[in-house]
Amino acid sequence: MKQKHGNLVIIPAHNEEKSLPWVIRAVANFSPESDILVVNDCSLDATSQVAKSLKKYADVTVLDLPYNLGIGGAMQAGFLYARDNGYDVAIQIDGDGQHSPKFIKDLKDGIIKDSSDLVVGSRFIGKKGFKGLFLRRIGIRYFSKLIEAFTGMRILDATSGFRAFSKRAIAIFAEYYPHDYPEVESFVVLKKVGFKIIEIPVVMKRRKHGVSTINWIDGIYYMVRVSLGILISSLRDYSELKGERNV
């Protein structure tokens, strides 16, 4: 298989036919050197067809999953693709338009220039942009405290899905990536194998189409499940993954 040795933008997408055109065009505009992988998580709309129609704007590959695997499964599929094709950096960006591709360079620089393994784009460093709805902000603050309690690491935007990964992190997450609540749990995984994690400021926006369906009951359930997931992750032995550190 041809080794790319560049950077790959991974866009996990589920029913994002309306937002994808803007996202892909913006990625192509702000990061023309990047290849783009759209992981279509068994969408019920025309997400796959829309993504394929945008190949004239950028180097877009579409990976159609036969079943809905959720964000964790979709991202692990992306990491497998990135690893098998030899990419040096992977950038995760949502397909709903909340993340501005103009910050891709900053995320990538955090990997290359700062020798980091995970660079998190944080909406809470700086005063600009959309910070999220009230319930979500409460949850993010709770998860930040939980991560600090288990790892000693202070992360302000614990649920951010706008992130960049080094070649070593790609190799780790191609083998194991938390499926249910990956953004929060992944901090514990990388911390336990001794990888470097940093947070940089980005500006986020409201999603371009659709609305969040999470209510306060769902929020409490989510917080309980994530708490259990972090506890389990903190107790797990990741020694089998440490062989990927020297990739």
C-alpha positions as CSV (number, residue, x, y, z in Angstrom):
1,M,0.0,0.0,0.0
2,K,1.3,3.5,-0.9
3,Q,2.7,5.4,2.1
4,K,1.4,8.9,2.1
5,H,3.7,10.6,4.8
6,G,1.5,13.6,5.1
7,N,-1.5,14.6,7.1
8,L,-5.0,13.3,6.9
9,V,-8.2,15.2,8.0
10,I,-10.7,12.6,9.3
11,I,-14.4,13.7,9.2
12,P,-16.7,11.3,11.1
13,A,-20.1,11.9,9.6
14,H,-23.6,10.7,10.4
15,N,-26.5,12.4,8.5
16,E,-24.4,15.5,7.6
17,E,-25.4,15.9,4.0
18,K,-26.3,19.6,4.5
19,S,-23.1,20.6,6.4
20,L,-20.5,18.5,4.5
21,P,-20.1,20.7,1.4
22,W,-19.1,23.7,3.5
23,V,-16.8,21.6,5.7
24,I,-14.9,19.9,2.9
25,R,-14.6,23.1,0.8
26,A,-13.2,24.9,3.9
27,V,-10.7,22.2,4.7
28,A,-9.5,22.3,1.0
29,N,-9.2,26.1,1.3
30,F,-7.4,26.3,4.6
31,S,-5.3,23.1,4.3
32,P,-4.9,22.3,0.6
33,E,-2.0,19.9,1.4
34,S,-4.3,17.7,3.4
35,D,-6.0,14.5,2.2
36,I,-9.6,14.1,3.5
37,L,-11.3,11.0,4.8
38,V,-15.0,11.1,5.3
39,V,-16.1,8.2,7.5
40,N,-19.8,7.8,6.8
41,D,-21.2,6.1,9.9
42,C,-24.1,4.4,8.2
43,S,-26.0,7.6,7.5
44,L,-29.6,7.5,6.5
45,D,-29.4,10.5,4.3
46,A,-27.2,11.3,1.3
47,T,-24.0,11.9,3.3
48,S,-22.0,9.4,1.3
49,Q,-23.1,10.7,-2.1
50,V,-22.6,14.3,-1.2
51,A,-19.0,13.5,0.1
52,K,-18.2,11.7,-3.1
53,S,-19.5,14.5,-5.3
54,L,-17.0,16.9,-3.6
55,K,-14.0,15.1,-4.9
56,K,-13.6,17.8,-7.5
57,Y,-12.8,20.3,-4.7
58,A,-10.3,18.2,-2.7
59,D,-8.6,14.8,-2.4
60,V,-11.6,13.1,-0.7
61,T,-11.9,9.4,0.2
62,V,-15.2,8.1,1.5
63,L,-15.3,5.2,3.9
64,D,-18.8,3.8,4.2
65,L,-19.4,1.8,7.4
66,P,-22.0,-1.0,7.0
67,Y,-23.3,-0.4,10.5
68,N,-23.6,2.6,12.8
69,L,-20.6,2.3,15.1
70,G,-20.8,5.7,16.8
71,I,-18.1,8.3,17.0
72,G,-15.6,5.9,18.6
73,G,-16.0,3.2,16.0
74,A,-15.9,5.8,13.1
75,M,-12.8,7.4,14.4
76,Q,-11.0,4.0,14.9
77,A,-11.8,3.2,11.3
78,G,-10.2,6.5,10.4
79,F,-7.1,5.7,12.5
80,L,-6.8,2.3,10.9
81,Y,-6.9,4.0,7.4
82,A,-4.3,6.6,8.5
83,R,-2.0,4.0,10.0
84,D,-2.2,1.6,7.0
85,N,-1.5,4.5,4.6
86,G,1.4,5.9,6.5
87,Y,0.1,9.3,7.5
88,D,2.2,11.3,9.9
89,V,-0.6,13.4,11.4
90,A,-4.3,12.9,11.6
91,I,-6.7,15.8,12.3
92,Q,-10.2,15.1,13.6
93,I,-12.9,17.6,12.6
94,D,-16.7,17.4,13.0
95,G,-18.9,17.2,9.9
96,D,-21.5,19.6,11.3
97,G,-19.6,22.8,10.7
98,Q,-18.8,23.7,14.4
99,H,-15.0,23.5,13.8
100,S,-13.3,26.1,11.7
101,P,-10.7,24.5,9.4
102,K,-8.5,27.6,9.6
103,F,-7.2,26.2,12.9
104,I,-6.0,22.9,11.2
105,K,-2.5,24.4,10.8
106,D,-2.3,25.4,14.5
107,L,-3.3,21.8,15.5
108,K,-0.8,20.3,13.1
109,D,2.0,22.7,14.3
110,G,1.3,21.5,17.8
111,I,2.2,17.9,16.7
112,I,5.2,18.8,14.5
113,K,6.8,21.8,16.2
114,D,6.0,21.0,19.8
115,S,6.5,17.2,19.4
116,S,3.1,16.5,21.0
117,D,1.1,13.3,20.5
118,L,-2.4,14.8,21.0
119,V,-3.3,18.5,20.4
120,V,-6.7,19.5,21.6
121,G,-8.5,22.5,20.1
122,S,-10.1,24.3,23.1
123,R,-13.0,26.7,23.0
124,F,-12.3,27.8,26.5
125,I,-8.8,29.3,26.0
126,G,-9.7,32.8,24.9
127,K,-13.0,34.7,25.0
128,K,-14.2,34.4,21.4
129,G,-16.6,31.9,19.8
130,F,-19.4,29.6,20.8
131,K,-18.8,28.0,24.2
132,G,-21.6,25.5,24.1
133,L,-25.0,25.3,25.8
134,F,-25.3,25.6,29.5
135,L,-25.8,21.9,30.3
136,R,-22.9,21.0,28.0
137,R,-20.6,23.5,29.7
138,I,-21.4,22.0,33.1
139,G,-20.6,18.5,31.8
140,I,-17.3,19.7,30.2
141,R,-16.2,21.3,33.5
142,Y,-17.1,18.1,35.4
143,F,-15.1,15.9,33.0
144,S,-12.2,18.3,33.2
145,K,-12.1,17.9,37.0
146,L,-12.5,14.1,36.6
147,I,-9.6,13.9,34.2
148,E,-7.5,16.0,36.5
149,A,-8.3,13.7,39.4
150,F,-7.3,10.6,37.6
151,T,-4.3,11.8,35.6
152,G,-3.1,15.0,37.3
153,M,-3.6,16.8,33.9
154,R,-5.6,19.9,33.5
155,I,-7.7,20.0,30.3
156,L,-10.2,22.8,29.8
157,D,-12.2,21.4,26.8
158,A,-12.4,17.7,27.7
159,T,-15.1,16.8,25.1
160,S,-13.6,18.7,22.1
161,G,-13.7,16.7,18.9
162,F,-11.3,19.1,17.1
163,R,-8.0,17.4,17.7
164,A,-4.7,16.4,16.0
165,F,-2.8,13.1,16.6
166,S,0.8,12.1,16.0
167,K,1.9,9.0,14.1
168,R,2.5,7.3,17.5
169,A,-1.0,8.2,18.7
170,I,-2.5,7.0,15.4
171,A,-0.8,3.7,15.9
172,I,-2.1,3.4,19.5
173,F,-5.7,4.3,18.6
174,A,-5.7,2.1,15.5
175,E,-5.3,-0.8,18.0
176,Y,-7.5,0.5,20.7
177,Y,-9.9,3.5,20.9
178,P,-12.7,3.9,23.4
179,H,-15.9,3.5,21.6
180,D,-18.6,5.0,23.8
181,Y,-17.1,8.2,25.1
182,P,-13.8,8.4,23.2
183,E,-12.8,12.1,23.6
184,V,-12.7,12.0,27.4
185,E,-11.4,8.5,27.9
186,S,-8.6,8.9,25.3
187,F,-6.8,11.3,27.6
188,V,-6.5,8.6,30.2
189,V,-5.2,6.1,27.6
190,L,-2.5,8.4,26.3
191,K,-1.5,9.6,29.7
192,K,-1.0,6.0,30.9
193,V,1.4,5.2,28.0
194,G,3.4,8.4,28.6
195,F,2.4,10.5,25.6
196,K,2.5,14.3,25.4
197,I,-0.9,16.2,25.4
198,I,-1.4,19.9,24.9
199,E,-4.3,22.2,24.5
200,I,-4.5,25.2,22.1
201,P,-7.1,27.9,21.6
202,V,-9.6,27.6,18.7
203,V,-12.9,29.3,18.0
204,M,-16.0,27.2,17.6
205,K,-19.4,28.0,16.1
206,R,-22.9,26.7,16.4
207,R,-23.6,23.7,14.2
208,K,-24.7,24.8,10.7
209,H,-27.7,22.4,10.5
210,G,-29.8,20.4,13.0
211,V,-29.9,20.7,16.7
212,S,-28.6,18.7,19.6
213,T,-31.2,16.3,21.1
214,I,-29.5,15.9,24.5
215,N,-31.7,17.0,27.4
216,W,-30.8,17.1,31.1
217,I,-31.8,13.5,31.7
218,D,-29.5,12.4,28.9
219,G,-26.8,14.6,30.2
220,I,-26.8,13.0,33.7
221,Y,-26.8,9.5,32.1
222,Y,-23.9,10.5,29.9
223,M,-21.9,11.9,32.9
224,V,-22.5,8.7,34.9
225,R,-21.4,6.5,32.0
226,V,-18.4,8.6,31.2
227,S,-17.3,8.5,34.8
228,L,-17.5,4.7,34.9
229,G,-15.6,4.6,31.6
230,I,-12.8,6.8,32.9
231,L,-12.6,4.6,36.1
232,I,-12.3,1.5,34.0
233,S,-9.8,3.1,31.6
234,S,-7.6,4.2,34.6
235,L,-7.6,0.6,35.9
236,R,-6.8,-1.1,32.6
237,D,-3.3,-2.3,31.8
238,Y,-2.2,-0.7,28.5
239,S,1.2,-2.4,28.5
240,E,0.3,-4.2,25.2
241,L,0.0,-0.8,23.5
242,K,3.4,0.5,24.6
243,G,5.0,-1.3,21.7
244,E,3.5,1.4,19.5
245,R,5.4,4.1,21.2
246,N,8.4,3.8,19.0
247,V,6.5,4.0,15.7
